[in-house]
Amino acid sequence: MVKVRMNVQTAYHGQLFRAGKVYEVDEDTAKRWFASKLAEAVEEE
């Protein structure tokens, strides 16, 4: 699982993901979202 910060609002598996919030998604989905600029990676602390 990868933490991402959303750049846009979208629905994902029946949940509403809002822009600016951090969510955890699977790696394949995260890679697609990074490529299309829907989300950005969040650095783990």
Biopython code that builds the backbone (N, CA, C, O; Angstrom):
import numpy as np
from Bio.PDB.StructureBuilder import StructureBuilder

atoms = [
    (1, "MET", "N", (0.847, -1.186, 0.000)),
    (1, "MET", "CA", (0.000, 0.000, 0.000)),
    (1, "MET", "C", (0.894, 1.253, 0.000)),
    (1, "MET", "O", (1.973, 1.280, 0.593)),
    (2, "VAL", "N", (0.397, 2.275, -0.688)),
    (2, "VAL", "CA", (1.140, 3.522, -0.859)),
    (2, "VAL", "C", (0.251, 4.682, -0.412)),
    (2, "VAL", "O", (-0.941, 4.712, -0.720)),
    (3, "LYS", "N", (0.835, 5.634, 0.313)),
    (3, "LYS", "CA", (0.085, 6.824, 0.718)),
    (3, "LYS", "C", (0.202, 7.866, -0.385)),
    (3, "LYS", "O", (1.292, 8.151, -0.880)),
    (4, "VAL", "N", (-0.949, 8.432, -0.763)),
    (4, "VAL", "CA", (-0.988, 9.448, -1.815)),
    (4, "VAL", "C", (-1.779, 10.654, -1.343)),
    (4, "VAL", "O", (-2.696, 10.529, -0.532)),
    (5, "ARG", "N", (-1.417, 11.832, -1.860)),
    (5, "ARG", "CA", (-2.183, 13.054, -1.613)),
    (5, "ARG", "C", (-2.900, 13.365, -2.921)),
    (5, "ARG", "O", (-2.265, 13.519, -3.965)),
    (6, "MET", "N", (-4.213, 13.455, -2.858)),
    (6, "MET", "CA", (-5.021, 13.648, -4.054)),
    (6, "MET", "C", (-4.934, 15.084, -4.570)),
    (6, "MET", "O", (-4.976, 16.036, -3.790)),
    (7, "ASN", "N", (-4.813, 15.231, -5.893)),
    (7, "ASN", "CA", (-4.849, 16.540, -6.553)),
    (7, "ASN", "C", (-6.263, 16.874, -7.020)),
    (7, "ASN", "O", (-6.580, 18.038, -7.264)),
    (8, "VAL", "N", (-7.104, 15.862, -7.143)),
    (8, "VAL", "CA", (-8.487, 16.023, -7.599)),
    (8, "VAL", "C", (-9.395, 15.176, -6.716)),
    (8, "VAL", "O", (-8.918, 14.328, -5.961)),
    (9, "GLN", "N", (-10.683, 15.402, -6.808)),
    (9, "GLN", "CA", (-11.654, 14.565, -6.100)),
    (9, "GLN", "C", (-12.059, 13.424, -7.007)),
    (9, "GLN", "O", (-12.333, 13.636, -8.188)),
    (10, "THR", "N", (-12.101, 12.207, -6.465)),
    (10, "THR", "CA", (-12.490, 11.052, -7.265)),
    (10, "THR", "C", (-13.148, 9.999, -6.381)),
    (10, "THR", "O", (-13.007, 10.020, -5.158)),
    (11, "ALA", "N", (-13.860, 9.090, -7.007)),
    (11, "ALA", "CA", (-14.432, 7.953, -6.298)),
    (11, "ALA", "C", (-13.525, 6.753, -6.516)),
    (11, "ALA", "O", (-13.048, 6.519, -7.626)),
    (12, "TYR", "N", (-13.289, 5.994, -5.454)),
    (12, "TYR", "CA", (-12.405, 4.835, -5.529)),
    (12, "TYR", "C", (-13.012, 3.741, -4.659)),
    (12, "TYR", "O", (-13.107, 3.898, -3.442)),
    (13, "HIS", "N", (-13.417, 2.650, -5.264)),
    (13, "HIS", "CA", (-14.041, 1.522, -4.557)),
    (13, "HIS", "C", (-15.191, 1.975, -3.661)),
    (13, "HIS", "O", (-15.312, 1.538, -2.517)),
    (14, "GLY", "N", (-16.029, 2.855, -4.196)),
    (14, "GLY", "CA", (-17.211, 3.290, -3.469)),
    (14, "GLY", "C", (-16.973, 4.364, -2.428)),
    (14, "GLY", "O", (-17.912, 4.783, -1.750)),
    (15, "GLN", "N", (-15.723, 4.822, -2.284)),
    (15, "GLN", "CA", (-15.410, 5.877, -1.327)),
    (15, "GLN", "C", (-15.078, 7.150, -2.083)),
    (15, "GLN", "O", (-14.569, 7.096, -3.203)),
    (16, "LEU", "N", (-15.361, 8.292, -1.480)),
    (16, "LEU", "CA", (-15.042, 9.577, -2.083)),
    (16, "LEU", "C", (-13.691, 10.051, -1.568)),
    (16, "LEU", "O", (-13.520, 10.276, -0.370)),
    (17, "PHE", "N", (-12.732, 10.200, -2.474)),
    (17, "PHE", "CA", (-11.397, 10.703, -2.121)),
    (17, "PHE", "C", (-11.354, 12.176, -2.494)),
    (17, "PHE", "O", (-11.544, 12.520, -3.660)),
    (18, "ARG", "N", (-11.109, 13.044, -1.535)),
    (18, "ARG", "CA", (-11.143, 14.490, -1.751)),
    (18, "ARG", "C", (-9.749, 15.045, -2.050)),
    (18, "ARG", "O", (-8.739, 14.518, -1.583)),
    (19, "ALA", "N", (-9.720, 16.110, -2.832)),
    (19, "ALA", "CA", (-8.467, 16.787, -3.166)),
    (19, "ALA", "C", (-7.810, 17.320, -1.902)),
    (19, "ALA", "O", (-8.483, 17.861, -1.024)),
    (20, "GLY", "N", (-6.483, 17.164, -1.814)),
    (20, "GLY", "CA", (-5.715, 17.680, -0.678)),
    (20, "GLY", "C", (-5.592, 16.729, 0.491)),
    (20, "GLY", "O", (-4.783, 16.969, 1.386)),
    (21, "LYS", "N", (-6.362, 15.662, 0.516)),
    (21, "LYS", "CA", (-6.325, 14.708, 1.625)),
    (21, "LYS", "C", (-5.393, 13.548, 1.280)),
    (21, "LYS", "O", (-5.112, 13.298, 0.108)),
    (22, "VAL", "N", (-4.918, 12.846, 2.301)),
    (22, "VAL", "CA", (-4.005, 11.714, 2.130)),
    (22, "VAL", "C", (-4.779, 10.416, 2.311)),
    (22, "VAL", "O", (-5.545, 10.260, 3.261)),
    (23, "TYR", "N", (-4.565, 9.487, 1.381)),
    (23, "TYR", "CA", (-5.230, 8.185, 1.417)),
    (23, "TYR", "C", (-4.206, 7.100, 1.111)),
    (23, "TYR", "O", (-3.126, 7.377, 0.591)),
    (24, "GLU", "N", (-4.562, 5.861, 1.441)),
    (24, "GLU", "CA", (-3.707, 4.722, 1.169)),
    (24, "GLU", "C", (-4.367, 3.859, 0.093)),
    (24, "GLU", "O", (-5.506, 3.417, 0.246)),
    (25, "VAL", "N", (-3.627, 3.627, -1.007)),
    (25, "VAL", "CA", (-4.140, 2.820, -2.119)),
    (25, "VAL", "C", (-3.076, 1.799, -2.513)),
    (25, "VAL", "O", (-1.925, 1.890, -2.088)),
    (26, "ASP", "N", (-3.481, 0.817, -3.339)),
    (26, "ASP", "CA", (-2.510, -0.179, -3.765)),
    (26, "ASP", "C", (-1.501, 0.438, -4.738)),
    (26, "ASP", "O", (-1.755, 1.487, -5.331)),
    (27, "GLU", "N", (-0.368, -0.221, -4.890)),
    (27, "GLU", "CA", (0.758, 0.322, -5.652)),
    (27, "GLU", "C", (0.431, 0.542, -7.133)),
    (27, "GLU", "O", (0.835, 1.553, -7.707)),
    (28, "ASP", "N", (-0.291, -0.386, -7.754)),
    (28, "ASP", "CA", (-0.626, -0.249, -9.179)),
    (28, "ASP", "C", (-1.510, 0.975, -9.424)),
    (28, "ASP", "O", (-1.294, 1.720, -10.380)),
    (29, "THR", "N", (-2.490, 1.177, -8.571)),
    (29, "THR", "CA", (-3.371, 2.339, -8.696)),
    (29, "THR", "C", (-2.571, 3.622, -8.491)),
    (29, "THR", "O", (-2.747, 4.591, -9.231)),
    (30, "ALA", "N", (-1.704, 3.630, -7.501)),
    (30, "ALA", "CA", (-0.888, 4.811, -7.213)),
    (30, "ALA", "C", (-0.028, 5.173, -8.424)),
    (30, "ALA", "O", (0.074, 6.350, -8.768)),
    (31, "LYS", "N", (0.585, 4.200, -9.067)),
    (31, "LYS", "CA", (1.431, 4.469, -10.239)),
    (31, "LYS", "C", (0.620, 5.109, -11.361)),
    (31, "LYS", "O", (1.090, 6.051, -12.000)),
    (32, "ARG", "N", (-0.593, 4.611, -11.609)),
    (32, "ARG", "CA", (-1.461, 5.191, -12.647)),
    (32, "ARG", "C", (-1.830, 6.631, -12.292)),
    (32, "ARG", "O", (-1.808, 7.509, -13.155)),
    (33, "TRP", "N", (-2.168, 6.873, -11.033)),
    (33, "TRP", "CA", (-2.563, 8.206, -10.599)),
    (33, "TRP", "C", (-1.390, 9.183, -10.682)),
    (33, "TRP", "O", (-1.585, 10.344, -11.042)),
    (34, "PHE", "N", (-0.168, 8.730, -10.351)),
    (34, "PHE", "CA", (1.003, 9.599, -10.452)),
    (34, "PHE", "C", (1.246, 9.976, -11.914)),
    (34, "PHE", "O", (1.534, 11.134, -12.216)),
    (35, "ALA", "N", (1.133, 9.012, -12.812)),
    (35, "ALA", "CA", (1.376, 9.246, -14.237)),
    (35, "ALA", "C", (0.382, 10.242, -14.822)),
    (35, "ALA", "O", (0.740, 11.046, -15.683)),
    (36, "SER", "N", (-0.870, 10.192, -14.355)),
    (36, "SER", "CA", (-1.908, 11.070, -14.889)),
    (36, "SER", "C", (-2.100, 12.325, -14.038)),
    (36, "SER", "O", (-3.020, 13.105, -14.282)),
    (37, "LYS", "N", (-1.236, 12.521, -13.044)),
    (37, "LYS", "CA", (-1.254, 13.712, -12.184)),
    (37, "LYS", "C", (-2.522, 13.833, -11.336)),
    (37, "LYS", "O", (-2.892, 14.937, -10.936)),
    (38, "LEU", "N", (-3.184, 12.723, -11.063)),
    (38, "LEU", "CA", (-4.360, 12.739, -10.186)),
    (38, "LEU", "C", (-3.943, 12.817, -8.721)),
    (38, "LEU", "O", (-4.689, 13.310, -7.874)),
    (39, "ALA", "N", (-2.725, 12.316, -8.433)),
    (39, "ALA", "CA", (-2.248, 12.300, -7.043)),
    (39, "ALA", "C", (-0.728, 12.422, -7.033)),
    (39, "ALA", "O", (-0.071, 12.261, -8.062)),
    (40, "GLU", "N", (-0.178, 12.712, -5.845)),
    (40, "GLU", "CA", (1.265, 12.762, -5.663)),
    (40, "GLU", "C", (1.648, 11.883, -4.489)),
    (40, "GLU", "O", (0.837, 11.634, -3.597)),
    (41, "ALA", "N", (2.875, 11.420, -4.494)),
    (41, "ALA", "CA", (3.357, 10.545, -3.425)),
    (41, "ALA", "C", (3.525, 11.340, -2.129)),
    (41, "ALA", "O", (3.865, 12.523, -2.152)),
    (42, "VAL", "N", (3.282, 10.675, -1.007)),
    (42, "VAL", "CA", (3.482, 11.269, 0.303)),
    (42, "VAL", "C", (4.673, 10.563, 0.939)),
    (42, "VAL", "O", (4.713, 9.335, 1.012)),
    (43, "GLU", "N", (5.631, 11.343, 1.393)),
    (43, "GLU", "CA", (6.824, 10.776, 2.034)),
    (43, "GLU", "C", (6.453, 10.238, 3.413)),
    (43, "GLU", "O", (5.780, 10.911, 4.194)),
    (44, "GLU", "N", (6.897, 9.029, 3.698)),
    (44, "GLU", "CA", (6.660, 8.420, 5.017)),
    (44, "GLU", "C", (7.602, 9.055, 6.024)),
    (44, "GLU", "O", (8.771, 9.295, 5.724)),
    (45, "GLU", "N", (7.092, 9.327, 7.215)),
    (45, "GLU", "CA", (7.940, 9.932, 8.264)),
    (45, "GLU", "C", (8.326, 8.905, 9.287)),
    (45, "GLU", "O", (9.035, 9.221, 10.243)),
]
sb = StructureBuilder()
sb.init_structure("model")
sb.init_model(0)
sb.init_chain("A")
sb.init_seg("    ")
for serial, (resi, resn, name, xyz) in enumerate(atoms, 1):
    if name == "N":
        sb.init_residue(resn, " ", resi, " ")
    sb.init_atom(name, np.array(xyz, "f"), 0.0, 1.0, " ", f" {name:<3s}", serial, name[0])
structure = sb.get_structure()
